[in-house]
Amino acid sequence: MIGQASFYGLYLPWLMLLAGAALLGSWVLRRLFAAVGVYRWVWHPALFDIGVYVLVLYALAFFTAPAIS
């Protein structure tokens, strides 16, 4: 069953909160990758950014799965 979270009385889907957290996490990682110079080795930066976002979202969903039930 899909979980919900109450945010000041407003029920939001848990995945929506995770997507927001993944957006913030991927933004931090992109800034870190840009500072280190990872983008010099990346063929298509936009696709790389989407991949990083999906991986961060998957990691958050995987590690918070017991909290949903």
PyMOL Python script that loads the backbone (N, CA, C, O; Angstrom):
from pymol import cmd

cmd.read_pdbstr("""\
ATOM      1  N   MET A   1       0.845  -1.178   0.000  1.00  0.00           N
ATOM      2  CA  MET A   1       0.000   0.000   0.000  1.00  0.00           C
ATOM      3  C   MET A   1       0.888   1.239   0.000  1.00  0.00           C
ATOM      4  O   MET A   1       1.944   1.265   0.633  1.00  0.00           O
ATOM      5  N   ILE A   2       0.452   2.237  -0.703  1.00  0.00           N
ATOM      6  CA  ILE A   2       1.222   3.462  -0.803  1.00  0.00           C
ATOM      7  C   ILE A   2       1.000   4.287   0.458  1.00  0.00           C
ATOM      8  O   ILE A   2      -0.137   4.510   0.874  1.00  0.00           O
ATOM      9  N   GLY A   3       2.074   4.730   1.049  1.00  0.00           N
ATOM     10  CA  GLY A   3       1.984   5.472   2.281  1.00  0.00           C
ATOM     11  C   GLY A   3       1.696   6.946   2.051  1.00  0.00           C
ATOM     12  O   GLY A   3       1.878   7.480   0.957  1.00  0.00           O
ATOM     13  N   GLN A   4       1.248   7.571   3.102  1.00  0.00           N
ATOM     14  CA  GLN A   4       0.984   9.000   3.062  1.00  0.00           C
ATOM     15  C   GLN A   4       1.669   9.637   4.261  1.00  0.00           C
ATOM     16  O   GLN A   4       1.916   8.987   5.276  1.00  0.00           O
ATOM     17  N   ALA A   5       1.963  10.900   4.124  1.00  0.00           N
ATOM     18  CA  ALA A   5       2.559  11.651   5.216  1.00  0.00           C
ATOM     19  C   ALA A   5       1.705  12.890   5.455  1.00  0.00           C
ATOM     20  O   ALA A   5       1.259  13.545   4.512  1.00  0.00           O
ATOM     21  N   SER A   6       1.488  13.197   6.713  1.00  0.00           N
ATOM     22  CA  SER A   6       0.712  14.382   7.053  1.00  0.00           C
ATOM     23  C   SER A   6       1.669  15.552   7.225  1.00  0.00           C
ATOM     24  O   SER A   6       2.586  15.503   8.045  1.00  0.00           O
ATOM     25  N   PHE A   7       1.449  16.594   6.451  1.00  0.00           N
ATOM     26  CA  PHE A   7       2.297  17.779   6.500  1.00  0.00           C
ATOM     27  C   PHE A   7       1.401  18.955   6.856  1.00  0.00           C
ATOM     28  O   PHE A   7       0.778  19.561   5.985  1.00  0.00           O
ATOM     29  N   TYR A   8       1.344  19.272   8.144  1.00  0.00           N
ATOM     30  CA  TYR A   8       0.463  20.320   8.665  1.00  0.00           C
ATOM     31  C   TYR A   8      -0.992  20.082   8.261  1.00  0.00           C
ATOM     32  O   TYR A   8      -1.686  21.002   7.829  1.00  0.00           O
ATOM     33  N   GLY A   9      -1.440  18.843   8.406  1.00  0.00           N
ATOM     34  CA  GLY A   9      -2.817  18.496   8.103  1.00  0.00           C
ATOM     35  C   GLY A   9      -3.093  18.187   6.652  1.00  0.00           C
ATOM     36  O   GLY A   9      -4.210  17.799   6.309  1.00  0.00           O
ATOM     37  N   LEU A  10      -2.110  18.347   5.793  1.00  0.00           N
ATOM     38  CA  LEU A  10      -2.269  18.048   4.370  1.00  0.00           C
ATOM     39  C   LEU A  10      -1.604  16.708   4.083  1.00  0.00           C
ATOM     40  O   LEU A  10      -0.401  16.549   4.294  1.00  0.00           O
ATOM     41  N   TYR A  11      -2.375  15.759   3.608  1.00  0.00           N
ATOM     42  CA  TYR A  11      -1.852  14.429   3.325  1.00  0.00           C
ATOM     43  C   TYR A  11      -1.201  14.415   1.943  1.00  0.00           C
ATOM     44  O   TYR A  11      -1.825  14.729   0.929  1.00  0.00           O
ATOM     45  N   LEU A  12       0.063  14.042   1.946  1.00  0.00           N
ATOM     46  CA  LEU A  12       0.825  13.980   0.705  1.00  0.00           C
ATOM     47  C   LEU A  12       1.306  12.553   0.491  1.00  0.00           C
ATOM     48  O   LEU A  12       1.589  11.847   1.459  1.00  0.00           O
ATOM     49  N   PRO A  13       1.401  12.120  -0.756  1.00  0.00           N
ATOM     50  CA  PRO A  13       1.973  10.800  -1.013  1.00  0.00           C
ATOM     51  C   PRO A  13       3.447  10.777  -0.616  1.00  0.00           C
ATOM     52  O   PRO A  13       4.180  11.744  -0.821  1.00  0.00           O
ATOM     53  N   TRP A  14       3.854   9.657  -0.047  1.00  0.00           N
ATOM     54  CA  TRP A  14       5.221   9.540   0.435  1.00  0.00           C
ATOM     55  C   TRP A  14       6.224   9.700  -0.705  1.00  0.00           C
ATOM     56  O   TRP A  14       7.300  10.270  -0.525  1.00  0.00           O
ATOM     57  N   LEU A  15       5.857   9.187  -1.881  1.00  0.00           N
ATOM     58  CA  LEU A  15       6.761   9.288  -3.029  1.00  0.00           C
ATOM     59  C   LEU A  15       6.982  10.746  -3.440  1.00  0.00           C
ATOM     60  O   LEU A  15       8.055  11.103  -3.926  1.00  0.00           O
ATOM     61  N   MET A  16       5.980  11.570  -3.247  1.00  0.00           N
ATOM     62  CA  MET A  16       6.134  12.992  -3.579  1.00  0.00           C
ATOM     63  C   MET A  16       7.167  13.659  -2.671  1.00  0.00           C
ATOM     64  O   MET A  16       7.963  14.482  -3.122  1.00  0.00           O
ATOM     65  N   LEU A  17       7.145  13.299  -1.400  1.00  0.00           N
ATOM     66  CA  LEU A  17       8.149  13.838  -0.482  1.00  0.00           C
ATOM     67  C   LEU A  17       9.539  13.320  -0.826  1.00  0.00           C
ATOM     68  O   LEU A  17      10.526  14.054  -0.762  1.00  0.00           O
ATOM     69  N   LEU A  18       9.599  12.038  -1.194  1.00  0.00           N
ATOM     70  CA  LEU A  18      10.885  11.471  -1.586  1.00  0.00           C
ATOM     71  C   LEU A  18      11.405  12.125  -2.858  1.00  0.00           C
ATOM     72  O   LEU A  18      12.608  12.347  -2.992  1.00  0.00           O
ATOM     73  N   ALA A  19      10.511  12.434  -3.795  1.00  0.00           N
ATOM     74  CA  ALA A  19      10.932  13.091  -5.037  1.00  0.00           C
ATOM     75  C   ALA A  19      11.510  14.474  -4.752  1.00  0.00           C
ATOM     76  O   ALA A  19      12.493  14.879  -5.373  1.00  0.00           O
ATOM     77  N   GLY A  20      10.903  15.197  -3.816  1.00  0.00           N
ATOM     78  CA  GLY A  20      11.450  16.497  -3.436  1.00  0.00           C
ATOM     79  C   GLY A  20      12.802  16.375  -2.773  1.00  0.00           C
ATOM     80  O   GLY A  20      13.713  17.157  -3.044  1.00  0.00           O
ATOM     81  N   ALA A  21      12.930  15.381  -1.896  1.00  0.00           N
ATOM     82  CA  ALA A  21      14.220  15.164  -1.232  1.00  0.00           C
ATOM     83  C   ALA A  21      15.269  14.711  -2.239  1.00  0.00           C
ATOM     84  O   ALA A  21      16.432  15.100  -2.136  1.00  0.00           O
ATOM     85  N   ALA A  22      14.871  13.893  -3.213  1.00  0.00           N
ATOM     86  CA  ALA A  22      15.814  13.450  -4.244  1.00  0.00           C
ATOM     87  C   ALA A  22      16.248  14.608  -5.127  1.00  0.00           C
ATOM     88  O   ALA A  22      17.393  14.657  -5.576  1.00  0.00           O
ATOM     89  N   LEU A  23      15.337  15.537  -5.375  1.00  0.00           N
ATOM     90  CA  LEU A  23      15.700  16.723  -6.155  1.00  0.00           C
ATOM     91  C   LEU A  23      16.766  17.544  -5.430  1.00  0.00           C
ATOM     92  O   LEU A  23      17.735  18.002  -6.035  1.00  0.00           O
ATOM     93  N   LEU A  24      16.566  17.719  -4.132  1.00  0.00           N
ATOM     94  CA  LEU A  24      17.555  18.455  -3.347  1.00  0.00           C
ATOM     95  C   LEU A  24      18.887  17.695  -3.288  1.00  0.00           C
ATOM     96  O   LEU A  24      19.954  18.290  -3.438  1.00  0.00           O
ATOM     97  N   GLY A  25      18.815  16.386  -3.070  1.00  0.00           N
ATOM     98  CA  GLY A  25      20.032  15.582  -3.016  1.00  0.00           C
ATOM     99  C   GLY A  25      20.780  15.549  -4.331  1.00  0.00           C
ATOM    100  O   GLY A  25      22.009  15.619  -4.348  1.00  0.00           O
ATOM    101  N   SER A  26      20.058  15.445  -5.432  1.00  0.00           N
ATOM    102  CA  SER A  26      20.727  15.422  -6.739  1.00  0.00           C
ATOM    103  C   SER A  26      21.318  16.789  -7.068  1.00  0.00           C
ATOM    104  O   SER A  26      22.344  16.876  -7.742  1.00  0.00           O
ATOM    105  N   TRP A  27      20.680  17.851  -6.598  1.00  0.00           N
ATOM    106  CA  TRP A  27      21.239  19.190  -6.815  1.00  0.00           C
ATOM    107  C   TRP A  27      22.573  19.336  -6.072  1.00  0.00           C
ATOM    108  O   TRP A  27      23.531  19.893  -6.610  1.00  0.00           O
ATOM    109  N   VAL A  28      22.626  18.838  -4.848  1.00  0.00           N
ATOM    110  CA  VAL A  28      23.875  18.888  -4.078  1.00  0.00           C
ATOM    111  C   VAL A  28      24.953  18.061  -4.775  1.00  0.00           C
ATOM    112  O   VAL A  28      26.105  18.485  -4.871  1.00  0.00           O
ATOM    113  N   LEU A  29      24.571  16.877  -5.261  1.00  0.00           N
ATOM    114  CA  LEU A  29      25.545  16.031  -5.960  1.00  0.00           C
ATOM    115  C   LEU A  29      26.032  16.681  -7.253  1.00  0.00           C
ATOM    116  O   LEU A  29      27.215  16.597  -7.584  1.00  0.00           O
ATOM    117  N   ARG A  30      25.118  17.334  -7.991  1.00  0.00           N
ATOM    118  CA  ARG A  30      25.538  18.018  -9.225  1.00  0.00           C
ATOM    119  C   ARG A  30      26.529  19.124  -8.928  1.00  0.00           C
ATOM    120  O   ARG A  30      27.505  19.294  -9.658  1.00  0.00           O
ATOM    121  N   ARG A  31      26.291  19.881  -7.859  1.00  0.00           N
ATOM    122  CA  ARG A  31      27.228  20.942  -7.478  1.00  0.00           C
ATOM    123  C   ARG A  31      28.582  20.351  -7.101  1.00  0.00           C
ATOM    124  O   ARG A  31      29.629  20.896  -7.450  1.00  0.00           O
ATOM    125  N   LEU A  32      28.547  19.236  -6.389  1.00  0.00           N
ATOM    126  CA  LEU A  32      29.789  18.567  -5.999  1.00  0.00           C
ATOM    127  C   LEU A  32      30.522  18.033  -7.227  1.00  0.00           C
ATOM    128  O   LEU A  32      31.738  18.186  -7.338  1.00  0.00           O
ATOM    129  N   PHE A  33      29.789  17.406  -8.149  1.00  0.00           N
ATOM    130  CA  PHE A  33      30.398  16.883  -9.368  1.00  0.00           C
ATOM    131  C   PHE A  33      30.982  18.005 -10.223  1.00  0.00           C
ATOM    132  O   PHE A  33      32.041  17.840 -10.829  1.00  0.00           O
ATOM    133  N   ALA A  34      30.298  19.139 -10.272  1.00  0.00           N
ATOM    134  CA  ALA A  34      30.811  20.266 -11.049  1.00  0.00           C
ATOM    135  C   ALA A  34      32.073  20.829 -10.405  1.00  0.00           C
ATOM    136  O   ALA A  34      33.000  21.227 -11.110  1.00  0.00           O
ATOM    137  N   ALA A  35      32.120  20.866  -9.077  1.00  0.00           N
ATOM    138  CA  ALA A  35      33.298  21.394  -8.391  1.00  0.00           C
ATOM    139  C   ALA A  35      34.494  20.472  -8.565  1.00  0.00           C
ATOM    140  O   ALA A  35      35.629  20.933  -8.690  1.00  0.00           O
ATOM    141  N   VAL A  36      34.239  19.177  -8.571  1.00  0.00           N
ATOM    142  CA  VAL A  36      35.330  18.207  -8.703  1.00  0.00           C
ATOM    143  C   VAL A  36      35.779  18.095 -10.156  1.00  0.00           C
ATOM    144  O   VAL A  36      36.942  17.787 -10.415  1.00  0.00           O
ATOM    145  N   GLY A  37      34.885  18.336 -11.101  1.00  0.00           N
ATOM    146  CA  GLY A  37      35.238  18.259 -12.515  1.00  0.00           C
ATOM    147  C   GLY A  37      34.793  16.973 -13.183  1.00  0.00           C
ATOM    148  O   GLY A  37      35.370  16.564 -14.191  1.00  0.00           O
ATOM    149  N   VAL A  38      33.776  16.336 -12.635  1.00  0.00           N
ATOM    150  CA  VAL A  38      33.273  15.077 -13.200  1.00  0.00           C
ATOM    151  C   VAL A  38      32.666  15.309 -14.581  1.00  0.00           C
ATOM    152  O   VAL A  38      32.721  14.426 -15.437  1.00  0.00           O
ATOM    153  N   TYR A  39      32.089  16.486 -14.805  1.00  0.00           N
ATOM    154  CA  TYR A  39      31.395  16.741 -16.073  1.00  0.00           C
ATOM    155  C   TYR A  39      32.338  16.802 -17.275  1.00  0.00           C
ATOM    156  O   TYR A  39      31.875  16.786 -18.415  1.00  0.00           O
ATOM    157  N   ARG A  40      33.629  16.871 -17.047  1.00  0.00           N
ATOM    158  CA  ARG A  40      34.570  16.802 -18.166  1.00  0.00           C
ATOM    159  C   ARG A  40      34.563  15.407 -18.777  1.00  0.00           C
ATOM    160  O   ARG A  40      34.910  15.246 -19.947  1.00  0.00           O
ATOM    161  N   TRP A  41      34.171  14.392 -18.002  1.00  0.00           N
ATOM    162  CA  TRP A  41      34.190  12.997 -18.448  1.00  0.00           C
ATOM    163  C   TRP A  41      32.816  12.493 -18.850  1.00  0.00           C
ATOM    164  O   TRP A  41      32.672  11.338 -19.250  1.00  0.00           O
ATOM    165  N   VAL A  42      31.789  13.357 -18.748  1.00  0.00           N
ATOM    166  CA  VAL A  42      30.422  12.943 -19.038  1.00  0.00           C
ATOM    167  C   VAL A  42      30.085  13.330 -20.468  1.00  0.00           C
ATOM    168  O   VAL A  42      30.331  14.459 -20.893  1.00  0.00           O
ATOM    169  N   TRP A  43      29.509  12.364 -21.219  1.00  0.00           N
ATOM    170  CA  TRP A  43      29.186  12.618 -22.616  1.00  0.00           C
ATOM    171  C   TRP A  43      28.009  13.572 -22.741  1.00  0.00           C
ATOM    172  O   TRP A  43      28.078  14.537 -23.503  1.00  0.00           O
ATOM    173  N   HIS A  44      26.912  13.318 -21.995  1.00  0.00           N
ATOM    174  CA  HIS A  44      25.700  14.125 -22.101  1.00  0.00           C
ATOM    175  C   HIS A  44      25.297  14.549 -20.694  1.00  0.00           C
ATOM    176  O   HIS A  44      24.676  13.762 -19.979  1.00  0.00           O
ATOM    177  N   PRO A  45      25.629  15.759 -20.276  1.00  0.00           N
ATOM    178  CA  PRO A  45      25.375  16.164 -18.883  1.00  0.00           C
ATOM    179  C   PRO A  45      23.911  16.105 -18.463  1.00  0.00           C
ATOM    180  O   PRO A  45      23.623  15.776 -17.312  1.00  0.00           O
ATOM    181  N   ALA A  46      22.973  16.417 -19.367  1.00  0.00           N
ATOM    182  CA  ALA A  46      21.561  16.381 -18.973  1.00  0.00           C
ATOM    183  C   ALA A  46      21.114  14.953 -18.667  1.00  0.00           C
ATOM    184  O   ALA A  46      20.407  14.727 -17.685  1.00  0.00           O
ATOM    185  N   LEU A  47      21.517  13.992 -19.490  1.00  0.00           N
ATOM    186  CA  LEU A  47      21.173  12.598 -19.220  1.00  0.00           C
ATOM    187  C   LEU A  47      21.843  12.108 -17.945  1.00  0.00           C
ATOM    188  O   LEU A  47      21.257  11.337 -17.184  1.00  0.00           O
ATOM    189  N   PHE A  48      23.057  12.551 -17.717  1.00  0.00           N
ATOM    190  CA  PHE A  48      23.765  12.187 -16.488  1.00  0.00           C
ATOM    191  C   PHE A  48      23.032  12.726 -15.269  1.00  0.00           C
ATOM    192  O   PHE A  48      22.908  12.033 -14.259  1.00  0.00           O
ATOM    193  N   ASP A  49      22.541  13.967 -15.361  1.00  0.00           N
ATOM    194  CA  ASP A  49      21.805  14.562 -14.246  1.00  0.00           C
ATOM    195  C   ASP A  49      20.505  13.803 -13.966  1.00  0.00           C
ATOM    196  O   ASP A  49      20.144  13.597 -12.807  1.00  0.00           O
ATOM    197  N   ILE A  50      19.808  13.391 -15.021  1.00  0.00           N
ATOM    198  CA  ILE A  50      18.585  12.605 -14.830  1.00  0.00           C
ATOM    199  C   ILE A  50      18.912  11.260 -14.184  1.00  0.00           C
ATOM    200  O   ILE A  50      18.182  10.783 -13.315  1.00  0.00           O
ATOM    201  N   GLY A  51      20.009  10.661 -14.616  1.00  0.00           N
ATOM    202  CA  GLY A  51      20.422   9.391 -14.018  1.00  0.00           C
ATOM    203  C   GLY A  51      20.763   9.536 -12.550  1.00  0.00           C
ATOM    204  O   GLY A  51      20.415   8.677 -11.739  1.00  0.00           O
ATOM    205  N   VAL A  52      21.441  10.615 -12.204  1.00  0.00           N
ATOM    206  CA  VAL A  52      21.777  10.860 -10.800  1.00  0.00           C
ATOM    207  C   VAL A  52      20.497  11.049  -9.991  1.00  0.00           C
ATOM    208  O   VAL A  52      20.385  10.539  -8.876  1.00  0.00           O
ATOM    209  N   TYR A  53      19.531  11.783 -10.550  1.00  0.00           N
ATOM    210  CA  TYR A  53      18.255  11.993  -9.853  1.00  0.00           C
ATOM    211  C   TYR A  53      17.530  10.676  -9.612  1.00  0.00           C
ATOM    212  O   TYR A  53      17.032  10.428  -8.514  1.00  0.00           O
ATOM    213  N   VAL A  54      17.471   9.838 -10.630  1.00  0.00           N
ATOM    214  CA  VAL A  54      16.783   8.554 -10.497  1.00  0.00           C
ATOM    215  C   VAL A  54      17.483   7.675  -9.466  1.00  0.00           C
ATOM    216  O   VAL A  54      16.823   7.005  -8.672  1.00  0.00           O
ATOM    217  N   LEU A  55      18.804   7.675  -9.472  1.00  0.00           N
ATOM    218  CA  LEU A  55      19.539   6.867  -8.497  1.00  0.00           C
ATOM    219  C   LEU A  55      19.326   7.361  -7.077  1.00  0.00           C
ATOM    220  O   LEU A  55      19.187   6.558  -6.155  1.00  0.00           O
ATOM    221  N   VAL A  56      19.301   8.666  -6.893  1.00  0.00           N
ATOM    222  CA  VAL A  56      19.066   9.223  -5.555  1.00  0.00           C
ATOM    223  C   VAL A  56      17.643   8.905  -5.108  1.00  0.00           C
ATOM    224  O   VAL A  56      17.420   8.559  -3.948  1.00  0.00           O
ATOM    225  N   LEU A  57      16.677   9.019  -6.024  1.00  0.00           N
ATOM    226  CA  LEU A  57      15.289   8.693  -5.681  1.00  0.00           C
ATOM    227  C   LEU A  57      15.151   7.216  -5.329  1.00  0.00           C
ATOM    228  O   LEU A  57      14.452   6.867  -4.377  1.00  0.00           O
ATOM    229  N   TYR A  58      15.805   6.357  -6.082  1.00  0.00           N
ATOM    230  CA  TYR A  58      15.762   4.927  -5.778  1.00  0.00           C
ATOM    231  C   TYR A  58      16.381   4.647  -4.414  1.00  0.00           C
ATOM    232  O   TYR A  58      15.833   3.871  -3.632  1.00  0.00           O
ATOM    233  N   ALA A  59      17.513   5.270  -4.125  1.00  0.00           N
ATOM    234  CA  ALA A  59      18.169   5.042  -2.834  1.00  0.00           C
ATOM    235  C   ALA A  59      17.286   5.506  -1.681  1.00  0.00           C
ATOM    236  O   ALA A  59      17.182   4.822  -0.663  1.00  0.00           O
ATOM    237  N   LEU A  60      16.656   6.652  -1.836  1.00  0.00           N
ATOM    238  CA  LEU A  60      15.769   7.138  -0.782  1.00  0.00           C
ATOM    239  C   LEU A  60      14.567   6.216  -0.606  1.00  0.00           C
ATOM    240  O   LEU A  60      14.174   5.926   0.524  1.00  0.00           O
ATOM    241  N   ALA A  61      13.986   5.755  -1.696  1.00  0.00           N
ATOM    242  CA  ALA A  61      12.839   4.854  -1.606  1.00  0.00           C
ATOM    243  C   ALA A  61      13.242   3.512  -1.007  1.00  0.00           C
ATOM    244  O   ALA A  61      12.487   2.918  -0.237  1.00  0.00           O
ATOM    245  N   PHE A  62      14.418   3.042  -1.357  1.00  0.00           N
ATOM    246  CA  PHE A  62      14.874   1.757  -0.841  1.00  0.00           C
ATOM    247  C   PHE A  62      15.143   1.831   0.660  1.00  0.00           C
ATOM    248  O   PHE A  62      14.762   0.926   1.402  1.00  0.00           O
ATOM    249  N   PHE A  63      15.789   2.890   1.105  1.00  0.00           N
ATOM    250  CA  PHE A  63      16.172   2.965   2.512  1.00  0.00           C
ATOM    251  C   PHE A  63      15.040   3.447   3.412  1.00  0.00           C
ATOM    252  O   PHE A  63      15.131   3.307   4.631  1.00  0.00           O
ATOM    253  N   THR A  64      13.987   4.005   2.851  1.00  0.00           N
ATOM    254  CA  THR A  64      12.865   4.430   3.686  1.00  0.00           C
ATOM    255  C   THR A  64      11.660   3.522   3.505  1.00  0.00           C
ATOM    256  O   THR A  64      10.580   3.844   4.000  1.00  0.00           O
ATOM    257  N   ALA A  65      11.808   2.404   2.816  1.00  0.00           N
ATOM    258  CA  ALA A  65      10.688   1.496   2.569  1.00  0.00           C
ATOM    259  C   ALA A  65      10.071   0.960   3.856  1.00  0.00           C
ATOM    260  O   ALA A  65       8.844   0.885   3.916  1.00  0.00           O
ATOM    261  N   PRO A  66      10.821   0.581   4.892  1.00  0.00           N
ATOM    262  CA  PRO A  66      10.162   0.102   6.110  1.00  0.00           C
ATOM    263  C   PRO A  66       9.339   1.186   6.796  1.00  0.00           C
ATOM    264  O   PRO A  66       8.415   0.861   7.542  1.00  0.00           O
ATOM    265  N   ALA A  67       9.639   2.447   6.570  1.00  0.00           N
ATOM    266  CA  ALA A  67       8.900   3.529   7.212  1.00  0.00           C
ATOM    267  C   ALA A  67       7.517   3.688   6.597  1.00  0.00           C
ATOM    268  O   ALA A  67       6.628   4.247   7.239  1.00  0.00           O
ATOM    269  N   ILE A  68       7.310   3.215   5.378  1.00  0.00           N
ATOM    270  CA  ILE A  68       6.022   3.396   4.706  1.00  0.00           C
ATOM    271  C   ILE A  68       4.963   2.502   5.332  1.00  0.00           C
ATOM    272  O   ILE A  68       3.835   2.943   5.552  1.00  0.00           O
ATOM    273  N   SER A  69       5.304   1.265   5.619  1.00  0.00           N
ATOM    274  CA  SER A  69       4.292   0.329   6.130  1.00  0.00           C
ATOM    275  C   SER A  69       4.107   0.522   7.597  1.00  0.00           C
ATOM    276  O   SER A  69       3.297  -0.171   8.214  1.00  0.00           O
TER     277      SER A  69
END
""", "prot")
cmd.dss("prot")
cmd.show_as("cartoon", "prot")
cmd.util.cbc("prot")
cmd.orient("prot")
